[in-house]
Amino acid sequence: MKKPVLVVMAAGMGSRYGGLKQIDPVDPQGHIIMDFSIYDAVRAGFEKVIFIIKRENEADFRAAIGDRLSNQIKVSYVYQELTNLPDGYSVPEGRVKPWGTGHAVLSCIDEVDGPLVVINADDYYGTHAFQLAYDFLMQGDRDGRHREQVSSVPGDNGDASARTENAADSAAESIGRYMMVGYRLDNTLTENGSVARGVCGTDGNGCLKTITERTCIEHHGDGIAYTEDGGATWTPLPADTTVSLNMWGFSGDILVRLKEKFRTFLDENLEKNPLKCEYFLPFVVDELLSEGKVTVKVMKSPDKWYGVTYKEDKPVLMAALQKMKDEGIYPADF
């Protein structure tokens, strides 16, 4: 039985926050947000973490977290690079923007051969989320419902390509059984500006039907609303709306499916938006749902999200973490 691997998306530089916020200390002991995520993950049963980073940031990441965590959990690194493209494609001249979260997860294709859980580096998810994800994927493995696939990096050829084609054929014949940790919208907002969230629609069995990315949600008047036109108009959202914070649990076939759809994405978007088009993970999941190729169980967490989307968020996060230490959720000397 293969245990789920934790995959941490940490290639972003945090443009709205300023600087490499993923390694900015958030308590007096010098811990960063990822320390709390890894602590919760190890407590849930995870034994390996993969950090998706920019190659040029590896030394900083090793110094800040990787080296000192290696005695608690197995640590690996993969790089999200613009040049990591299928054969026949090249980086458009002037492009510096990464290809998006779907491409980031695809970067793990040589490191993962079973179920995986994906999180952002700069979000605090709470103690329940990791246990929910771990238990779901372990149960799926015991039930024999996961068709784990092994593939190659985009653009490989020879025997690796043959393995990829066989894996893709097998994935196409199976139904992927995924999960997503969902949160109440009002538990995921900041007082300091807008946030991006995946707004979820579910069926009567608690399975995801649709996920719609809203990139500008904030407190508006007496409620919560989003805008798609720079604030000219606002659409209200109920406080108890279920949203995604990019915490997903996948069977291993997701990597094959991401690779398969990446080429289609490039064909459809490179010409019309060569410098800024992004291959978002939620978009791929939504497409797979519409095609009937996967099911996604939404496991709701009661916890409150904390993050550092803006510099002003940091004192709020630090106070919340200290309160959790005082309550015994984390060791006082953590």
C-alpha positions in Angstrom: 0.0 0.0 0.0 1.5 3.3 -1.1 1.1 6.2 1.3 0.1 9.6 -0.2 2.9 12.0 -0.9 2.5 15.7 0.1 3.3 18.1 -2.7 3.8 21.8 -1.8 3.5 24.4 -4.5 6.2 27.0 -3.6 7.4 28.4 -6.9 5.6 31.8 -6.5 7.4 34.8 -5.2 4.3 36.4 -3.6 3.9 39.5 -5.8 1.1 41.1 -3.7 3.0 40.4 -0.4 6.5 41.3 -1.6 9.5 39.0 -1.3 9.8 35.3 -0.9 6.9 35.1 1.6 7.0 31.3 1.9 10.2 31.5 4.0 9.2 34.5 6.1 9.1 33.6 9.9 5.6 33.7 11.5 6.5 33.0 15.1 9.2 34.0 17.6 10.9 30.7 17.1 11.5 31.4 13.5 9.0 28.9 12.0 7.4 29.5 8.7 3.9 28.6 7.5 5.1 25.4 5.9 6.5 24.2 9.3 2.9 24.1 10.6 1.7 22.3 7.5 4.4 19.7 7.6 3.8 19.2 11.4 0.1 18.5 10.7 1.0 16.3 7.7 3.4 14.2 9.6 0.9 13.9 12.5 -1.7 12.7 9.9 0.7 10.0 8.5 2.6 11.5 5.6 6.2 10.4 5.2 7.4 12.3 2.1 7.1 15.9 1.0 8.0 17.3 -2.5 8.6 21.0 -2.8 7.9 22.6 -6.2 10.2 25.5 -6.4 12.2 27.7 -8.8 15.6 26.3 -9.4 17.2 29.6 -8.3 15.5 29.5 -4.9 16.7 26.0 -3.9 19.5 27.2 -1.6 17.1 29.5 0.2 14.5 26.7 0.6 17.0 24.1 1.8 18.3 26.6 4.4 14.9 27.7 5.5 13.1 24.4 5.8 14.3 21.4 3.8 17.5 20.6 5.6 16.1 20.8 9.1 13.0 18.8 8.2 14.8 15.9 6.7 15.0 14.1 10.0 11.2 14.2 10.3 10.0 13.5 6.8 11.7 12.6 3.5 12.2 15.8 1.4 12.5 16.1 -2.4 12.6 19.1 -4.7 11.3 19.5 -8.3 11.6 22.6 -10.4 8.8 24.4 -12.2 10.6 25.8 -15.3 9.2 27.6 -18.3 11.2 25.3 -20.6 9.5 22.2 -19.3 7.2 21.8 -22.3 6.2 18.9 -24.6 8.2 18.2 -27.7 7.5 20.7 -30.5 6.7 23.6 -28.2 8.9 26.5 -27.1 8.7 29.4 -24.7 7.2 32.5 -26.4 9.7 35.3 -26.7 9.3 37.6 -23.7 7.4 35.1 -21.5 8.5 35.2 -17.8 5.3 34.2 -16.1 5.1 30.5 -14.9 2.6 28.2 -16.7 0.3 27.9 -13.6 -0.6 25.4 -10.9 -1.5 22.6 -13.3 2.0 22.8 -14.8 3.5 23.0 -11.3 2.0 19.7 -10.3 3.0 18.1 -13.6 6.6 18.9 -12.6 6.3 16.1 -10.1 5.7 13.4 -12.6 9.1 11.7 -12.1 8.9 11.8 -8.3 5.4 10.5 -7.7 4.1 7.0 -8.4 1.0 6.9 -6.3 -1.6 9.1 -4.5 -0.6 12.7 -3.7 -2.0 15.7 -1.8 -1.3 19.2 -3.2 -1.2 22.4 -1.1 0.0 26.0 -1.4 3.1 26.9 0.5 1.7 30.1 1.9 -1.6 29.0 3.2 -2.4 27.7 6.7 -5.0 24.9 6.3 -5.7 23.9 9.9 -5.2 20.6 11.6 -8.2 18.7 10.2 -7.4 19.1 6.5 -4.4 16.8 6.3 -6.1 14.0 8.2 -9.1 14.2 6.0 -7.0 14.0 2.8 -4.7 11.2 4.1 -7.5 9.0 5.3 -9.5 9.4 2.1 -6.6 8.4 -0.1 -5.5 5.5 2.1 -9.1 4.2 2.1 -9.1 4.5 -1.7 -5.9 2.5 -1.9 -7.2 -0.2 0.3 -10.3 -0.5 -1.8 -8.2 -0.9 -4.9 -9.9 2.1 -6.5 -6.7 4.0 -7.4 -5.1 3.2 -10.7 -1.6 4.5 -10.0 0.3 5.5 -13.1 4.0 6.1 -13.7 5.0 8.4 -16.5 7.8 10.6 -17.8 8.5 14.3 -17.9 6.9 16.2 -20.7 8.9 15.7 -23.9 10.6 12.4 -23.0 10.8 9.8 -25.8 11.8 6.2 -26.3 10.7 3.7 -23.6 9.5 6.5 -21.3 7.1 7.7 -24.0 5.8 4.2 -24.5 5.2 3.9 -20.7 3.4 7.3 -20.8 1.1 6.2 -23.6 0.2 3.0 -21.8 -0.4 4.9 -18.6 -2.6 7.4 -20.4 -4.6 4.6 -22.0 -5.2 3.0 -18.6 -6.1 6.3 -17.1 -8.6 7.0 -19.8 -10.4 3.7 -19.1 -10.6 4.3 -15.3 -12.5 6.9 -13.2 -10.2 8.9 -11.0 -11.3 9.2 -7.4 -10.2 12.5 -6.0 -11.0 14.7 -3.1 -10.8 18.4 -2.2 -10.8 20.1 1.2 -13.5 22.7 1.2 -13.9 25.7 3.5 -16.6 28.2 4.4 -15.9 31.3 2.4 -16.2 33.6 5.4 -13.4 31.5 7.1 -11.0 32.3 4.2 -11.1 36.1 3.8 -8.6 38.8 4.8 -9.4 42.2 6.1 -6.7 43.7 3.9 -7.8 43.2 0.4 -9.2 40.7 -2.1 -8.5 37.0 -2.4 -8.8 34.4 -5.2 -10.9 31.4 -4.4 -12.4 28.5 -6.3 -16.2 28.7 -5.7 -17.6 25.2 -5.5 -20.9 23.6 -6.5 -21.7 20.2 -5.0 -24.3 17.5 -5.4 -26.4 15.8 -2.8 -23.6 13.3 -2.1 -21.1 16.0 -1.3 -19.2 15.5 -4.5 -17.9 18.4 -6.6 -20.0 19.4 -9.6 -18.3 22.6 -10.7 -15.5 24.9 -9.5 -15.3 28.4 -10.7 -12.2 30.5 -10.1 -13.1 34.0 -8.7 -9.9 36.1 -8.6 -11.3 39.1 -6.6 -13.4 38.3 -3.6 -13.6 40.5 -0.6 -15.7 42.0 2.1 -18.1 44.4 0.4 -20.6 46.5 2.3 -22.3 44.3 4.9 -21.5 41.1 3.0 -19.1 39.3 0.7 -18.9 39.8 -3.0 -16.7 39.3 -6.1 -16.0 41.5 -9.1 -14.8 40.6 -12.6 -14.7 44.1 -14.0 -12.3 45.9 -11.7 -15.0 46.8 -9.2 -17.5 48.3 -11.6 -20.1 45.7 -10.5 -20.2 43.3 -7.6 -21.9 39.9 -7.2 -22.8 38.8 -3.7 -21.7 35.4 -2.3 -23.2 33.7 0.8 -20.9 33.5 3.7 -21.3 29.7 3.9 -20.3 29.2 0.2 -17.9 26.3 -0.1 -14.6 27.3 -1.6 -11.3 25.7 -2.5 -7.9 26.8 -1.2 -6.1 24.5 -3.6 -5.8 21.5 -1.2 -6.5 18.5 -3.4 -6.1 14.7 -2.9 -5.4 12.8 -6.1 -4.9 9.3 -7.2 -1.7 9.0 -9.3 -3.5 9.1 -12.6 -3.8 12.9 -12.2 -0.3 13.3 -13.5 -1.1 11.4 -16.7 -4.2 13.5 -17.2 -2.4 16.7 -16.6 0.2 15.8 -19.2 -2.4 14.8 -21.7 -4.4 18.1 -21.3 -1.3 20.4 -21.2 -0.7 20.0 -24.9 -4.3 20.8 -25.7 -4.1 23.9 -23.4 -1.0 25.1 -25.3 -2.6 24.6 -28.6 -5.7 26.6 -27.6 -3.9 29.5 -25.7 -0.4 30.1 -26.9 -1.4 32.1 -30.0 -4.1 34.3 -28.3 -2.3 34.9 -25.0 1.4 33.8 -25.3 2.8 35.8 -22.4 0.1 35.3 -19.6 -2.0 32.2 -20.3 -1.9 29.8 -17.3 -2.7 26.2 -16.9 -4.7 26.2 -13.6 -5.2 22.9 -11.7 -8.9 23.7 -10.8 -9.6 24.3 -14.5 -8.3 20.8 -15.3 -10.3 19.2 -12.5 -13.4 21.0 -13.7 -12.9 19.8 -17.2 -12.4 16.2 -16.1 -15.6 16.5 -14.1 -17.5 17.7 -17.1 -16.1 14.8 -19.1 -17.2 12.2 -16.5 -13.6 11.0 -16.0 -13.3 11.7 -12.3 -15.3 12.1 -9.1 -14.2 14.6 -6.4 -15.4 14.2 -2.9 -15.6 17.6 -1.0 -14.4 17.1 2.6 -15.3 20.1 4.6 -13.0 21.5 7.2 -14.3 23.6 10.1 -11.0 25.4 10.5 -10.2 29.0 9.7 -7.7 29.8 7.0 -4.8 32.0 7.6 -2.3 33.3 5.2 0.0 36.2 4.2 -1.6 37.5 1.0 -0.7 41.0 2.2 2.0 42.2 4.6 -0.8 43.4 6.9 -2.0 39.8 7.3 1.2 38.7 9.1 0.3 40.0 12.6 -3.1 38.3 12.5 -1.5 35.0 11.5 1.1 35.2 14.2 -1.5 36.0 16.9 -3.6 33.1 15.7 -0.7 30.6 15.8 0.3 31.8 19.3 -3.3 31.2 20.4 -3.3 27.7 19.0 0.0 27.0 20.9 -1.6 28.4 24.1 -4.6 26.0 23.6 -2.3 23.0 23.1 -3.0 22.5 19.4 0.7 22.9 18.8 3.5 22.4 21.3 4.4 25.6 23.2 8.0 25.3 22.1 7.2 24.4 18.5 
